Amino acid sequence: MSRHEGVSCDSCMKANFRGKRYKCLICYDYDLCGTCYEAGATNTRHTPDHAMQCILTRSDFVVWCMLQETHFKDLRVDFERQ
């Protein structure tokens, strides 16, 4: 699993973290690691009603795409059998 290089979580301050990254679509330059996002981290400028975008590293995205391709291929085979 690769890291989000050059990014720090604005809640726990962990830099270059692994896993999911969440970016606020309202606040300027507000990012959370997956752990802090799941814990519902907020501060005076970032509130729970702000929309967040999940950002995957390139390698995590490639793995996700491969899993989706396998999943949909299995669905297609099941559909063709019916």
C-alpha positions as CSV (number, residue, x, y, z in Angstrom):
1,M,0.0,0.0,0.0
2,S,1.5,3.3,-1.0
3,R,1.4,6.6,0.9
4,H,-0.2,10.0,0.3
5,E,3.1,11.8,-0.1
6,G,3.2,15.5,0.9
7,V,-0.2,15.3,2.7
8,S,-0.8,15.6,6.5
9,C,-4.0,14.7,8.3
10,D,-5.4,18.0,9.8
11,S,-6.7,16.1,12.9
12,C,-3.9,13.7,14.1
13,M,-1.2,15.5,12.1
14,K,0.2,12.2,10.6
15,A,2.2,13.0,7.5
16,N,2.5,10.8,4.4
17,F,-0.1,8.4,5.7
18,R,-1.3,5.2,4.1
19,G,-4.8,4.2,3.3
20,K,-7.7,6.4,2.4
21,R,-7.5,10.2,2.3
22,Y,-10.5,12.4,2.7
23,K,-10.4,16.0,1.4
24,C,-13.0,18.5,2.4
25,L,-14.9,20.0,-0.6
26,I,-15.7,23.2,1.4
27,C,-12.6,24.0,3.5
28,Y,-9.4,25.2,1.9
29,D,-6.7,22.5,2.3
30,Y,-8.3,20.3,4.9
31,D,-7.5,16.6,4.7
32,L,-8.2,13.7,7.0
33,C,-6.7,10.2,7.2
34,G,-9.2,7.3,7.1
35,T,-9.0,6.8,10.9
36,C,-9.8,10.4,11.7
37,Y,-12.5,10.6,9.1
38,E,-14.2,7.5,10.5
39,A,-14.0,9.0,14.0
40,G,-15.8,12.1,12.7
41,A,-13.0,14.5,13.3
42,T,-14.0,18.2,13.2
43,N,-12.6,21.6,14.2
44,T,-13.8,25.2,14.3
45,R,-13.8,25.6,10.6
46,H,-14.6,22.0,9.4
47,T,-18.0,20.8,10.5
48,P,-19.7,17.4,10.0
49,D,-22.0,18.8,7.3
50,H,-19.1,19.5,4.9
51,A,-18.9,17.1,1.9
52,M,-15.7,15.0,1.8
53,Q,-14.1,13.3,-1.2
54,C,-12.3,10.0,-0.7
55,I,-8.9,10.0,-2.5
56,L,-7.0,6.7,-3.1
57,T,-3.3,6.5,-3.9
58,R,-2.6,5.4,-7.5
59,S,-1.7,1.9,-6.5
60,D,-4.8,1.5,-4.3
61,F,-6.9,2.7,-7.2
62,V,-5.3,0.1,-9.5
63,V,-6.1,-2.7,-7.0
64,W,-9.7,-1.4,-6.7
65,C,-10.1,-1.4,-10.5
66,M,-8.8,-4.9,-10.7
67,L,-11.3,-6.1,-8.0
68,Q,-14.1,-4.4,-9.8
69,E,-13.2,-5.9,-13.1
70,T,-13.2,-9.4,-11.5
71,H,-16.5,-8.7,-9.7
72,F,-18.3,-7.5,-12.9
73,K,-16.8,-10.4,-14.9
74,D,-18.3,-12.8,-12.4
75,L,-21.7,-11.0,-12.7
76,R,-21.6,-11.2,-16.5
77,V,-20.9,-15.0,-16.4
78,D,-23.8,-15.5,-13.9
79,F,-26.1,-13.4,-16.1
80,E,-25.2,-15.4,-19.3
81,R,-26.0,-18.7,-17.5
82,Q,-29.6,-17.6,-16.8
